[in-house]
Amino acid sequence: MPALADIIAADRQVEHHAPWPRAVVAPKAWNLAVEQLAAGRWSLLGLWGEPDKVHMALLDEAQTIGVISMDCRGGRYPSVGQHHSPALRLERAAADLFGLAPQGLPDSRRWLDHGQWGVSHPLAARPGGPAVASSYRFLTAEGEGLHQIPVGPVHAGIIEPGHFRFTAGGETVVRLEERLGYVHKGIEGLMQGASIDRAAKLAGRTSGDSTVAYSLAFARAVEAALGIAPPPRAIWLRALMAELERLANHLGDIGAICNDAAFAIMHAHCGVLRERVLRAADAAFGHRLMRDRILPGGTAGDLNEAGADAIRSLVAEIRRRFPHLVELYDNTASLQDRTVATGRLKGELARQYAAGGYVGRASGRDFDARRVPGYAPYDELAFDVPVLQEGDVNARVWIRVREVEQSLSLVEQILGRLPAGPTLVEVAALEGAREGMALVEGFRGDILVWLRIGEDGLIERCHLRDPSWFQWPLLEAAIEGNIVADFPLCNKSFNCSYSGHDL
């Protein structure tokens, strides 16, 4: 059984400096990697393109992470999605963005491009492949008494747009198909030719509720490319911000899930605690969401004693109030009736799609990027990664509950051990084009950032992969067999990002 390092070592090494296993490979090696994915031995961490290349980030059984690339002559390459379905949407997106035509791709419909970009689609001309229709065609399901229910793309609440097409028999969902891409903003295109400072700001705006995680992933990728070590104090401050962001989002989600089950009191109390986190973040770092606080080379500012006190008061308040809310959730029968056994995601699907965060961990996938591959300062901190097997809405709530408890402990540890010193070092370009990559644990799961910095010190290419790429398809599977009225619960328990996915 080959290891990722063996495949990389056997092929031509990439021309650019890269501080992790990296190679441009021949089609034979590419296909061998696809075989490992299809057999369930490896996990796909990302797939992205350029006009003349396609790249894959992979995690093998030895927990080795590496990137393999293949030259695409004429814009063509062997499809990964025809053997490993988690790659399907990523390949369709790469076709939209870079004109790449994966050979054998089972689904040739546009993904991010909704037919308004004014360019011919590469998959339409693929020999032997189906034509790409100018209007989107949802998949059909046949059976007596089946009907379709379109929801979106504009929704009643203040949320981002996405189209959900249900096929149902009575109230039971037979199939759900999503169409996303409505909030595509061209963020990767905007990064091309941008300075590192400009690109850092763009990265932090990929998905607003994960601005800390994206900023951290981008900063770590730049630092990996340029061989920069940020000051120790900055590393610990970054982790503090990341845990505050995790707290705010998990508290908000717990309340919102209960609200979709008509249990508004949990929503109100969790909303108060989330607001307390945002106010403490503002007091400590000068911004409620801590946007633009993390930079390549360190952090934009320091934490003073008043800010530290605000965070300590926050932790004390959550520790005092949160256990009562957990007890209320656990002892409300009407709420349990809605969440237990609803929207169950099978463990084998979570593993196949390398589902990160609470989606994967609620279905038995024990993965957390803070631990594997790991990064500072988490290697010096004590924390557990909660894992459950049930895979239902209730399990996804409980993973969040346990992660709130772990984040409170991590915040206390960080404040108690925060080193003194500077918070920022200069970022200077090095000779030659260089590549960097980072995997960071956001509140939804692992965020991947890969980039290449040119000889002029500007960003040549940057790819940002949200965990939602591998979670949105699983929502389609989890809702099957449930009633239509339970979709809001299932959807909120996944809480996938539209903006992070649509780029």
Summary of the structure (lengths in Angstrom):
residues: 503
radius of gyration: 22.4
end to end distance: 35.9
largest distance: 70.0
contacts: 1759
relative contact order: 0.14
helix: 45%
strand: 17%
